[in-house]
Amino acid sequence: MTSATLGLAFRDASGRIVAALASRFRDLDLAEDSFADACARALEAWSREGPPRDAGAWLYQTAYRCAVDTLRRRRTEHRFAPELQRNAIEEQPMPDEWTPIPDERLRLIFVCCHPAVAPDARAALTLRLVCGLSTREIARAFLLSEPTLAQRLIRAKRKIAEAGVSFEVPGPEAWPERLDAVLSTIEIAYGRAHEDAAGSGPHFNYAAEMLEITRVLAGLLPHEAQTSALASIVRFAEARRPARVDAHGMMIPLADQDPSAWIEPLIVDARRYLDQAVSLHPHEPRVLQARIHAAWCARQSLAEPAPWREILALYDELLIVRDDSIVRLNRAVALAEVQGVEAGLAEIETFGAQPLDDFLPYHAVRADLLCRAGRREEARIAYDAALSLVATSAERLWLERQRAVLTE
Amino acid sequence: MQYMLLIYEDERIYGPDRENPAARERRAQHVAYSRELGATRLAGSGLKDSTAATTIRTAAGKQTIHDGPFAESREQLAGYYLIDVPDLDAALAVAKKVPLSQNGAVEIRPLLVPLVAG
C-alpha cells in the first residue's frame, strides 16, 4: 500500500470513526488523538503484514483501544478522574472485528455547529472532524494561515469541552434554531469550495466531501425539506463545474455555459433530492434556491434560450421569504434580462451602495449593466471597484476581459 | 454541570430604588420562575442598582477603591441564578426563560469548581 492509498483509506474512515469515538467518550481531542494514533500504528502494521480485510474496522478497534489506554493513563496520573471516564472504560465492551462502527456523524455535526461555537469556527471544525480534512487544506480554503486556523480549532474544541456542549442530537423542537446553524455552516464550507471555479485546485477533495456530508445529512433527516434542498443545491452546482471556466482558466457566466459539459448523473441526483424537498415544503428559501438551480440545469444546449423568465419568477418568490441583498442582486440580474438593462440598473441603484461596497458581485453586476446601458465611464469605475476586491483567478480574468472590451 | 446565569439589563427601567411597577412585576416573575425551577436552582438573587457598586481595582499590584461598577455600559449586571443541569443545552433552555425586559442579555458560564450542596 502506498502512502497515498493509505491517506485515502484513513480519510474515508476518519469522519465515522472520530464521530463514534467522540460520542462514546464525549471528548473531541481524545477522539482525534486516538484516531491519529491508530493511523500511525496502521502505517507500521499494514506495511509489515499487509492491509487488513476491513481497514475501517481495524482502525476503529485500534483507535478505541488507544482512547481507553489514554483514559487509564490519565486516571493513574490524576487520581480524581471524572466519573464519566471510569464509566467509559469499564462499562463498554471492547469492539471487535464484527462490531459495526456506529454512525454518529450527525451527532458530531450538531456538536461542531452548536450556536455556542463561534460562527467562524463551525465550518472549519466540521471539515476537520466530520470530513477529516487536514488543517492545511482547511486553512487554504479559508485563506487563513495554518497557525491561525489551528488556533481557531483549538479554541472551539476547548469551548465545546468547557461549556458542556451536549453530544446529543437535539430534539425536533430545537431544530429551527439548531438545524439552520448546521445548514449555514455547510453552505459556508461549500461556498469556499465553489469559489475555486476550476475545481482542480486545492478544493478538489473538499467538494467531494460536501457531496458526501449533504448526502449523509439528507439521509439522516429525510423529513426536513432544507436538508434535501441543500443536497440538491450542492449537486446542481457541482454538476456545472466542468463548464465554469474556459481553457485559459477564465470564468464563464452561467448563461454562457455549455450545458453539454455539465455532469448529467449529478443533475439526475440533484433532481431526486429536489423532488423530495419540494414534496415537503416547496416555498422554503433553500428549496426555492434549489429550484433556481434546477431551472438552469434544465437547459439542454446554448441554442435554447436561457430561462430568465422562470428565474425571475423564482427570485420574486424567494424575495418574499428571504429579503437580503444577495437575493436582490440576483433578482436584478434576471430583471435586466427580462425587462431590460434600465430596469435592472434601477433596481440595483435602490440598494444604496454602502452595505454592498465590499461585495464583489455587486460591482461586477453593476459594471456589466452600466456597460450594456452605454455608460462606459461609470462601467469602467465599477469594474475597477470589483477588481480591487480579492477574487479568484478565474473571476479576475473574466473581469479584466470585460473591462478590456469596454475600452476597445 | 453547574452554571452561573448572569443577567444584564438597563437598570434605569426599574427606577433608582428598584421599587417602580416594572421592578415589582419583574420581581414577582423571578419568584415564580425560581419556584418553577425547584431543585435546578441552587441560588440566585437580584442585585442592587449599580450606583451601589464599589470596585476595587488592582493595577501593578496596587489596589484602589472606586465608586461604581467594573464596566460602564448601557446594560449592567442586574442579578444571577446558579443552576445545576446536565449540559449546555439544558442551561440554555433555563436561561431563555429567565424573566427579562425587552432588551438585555443572559450570560451562561460554567462553574470552574462545582458548588457542593449542603
Interface residues (C-beta under 8 A of the other chain):
Chain A: H114 A116 E162 A163 G164 V165 S166 E168 P170 A174
Chain B: M1 Y3 P86 D87 L88 D89 A90 A91 L92 I108 P110
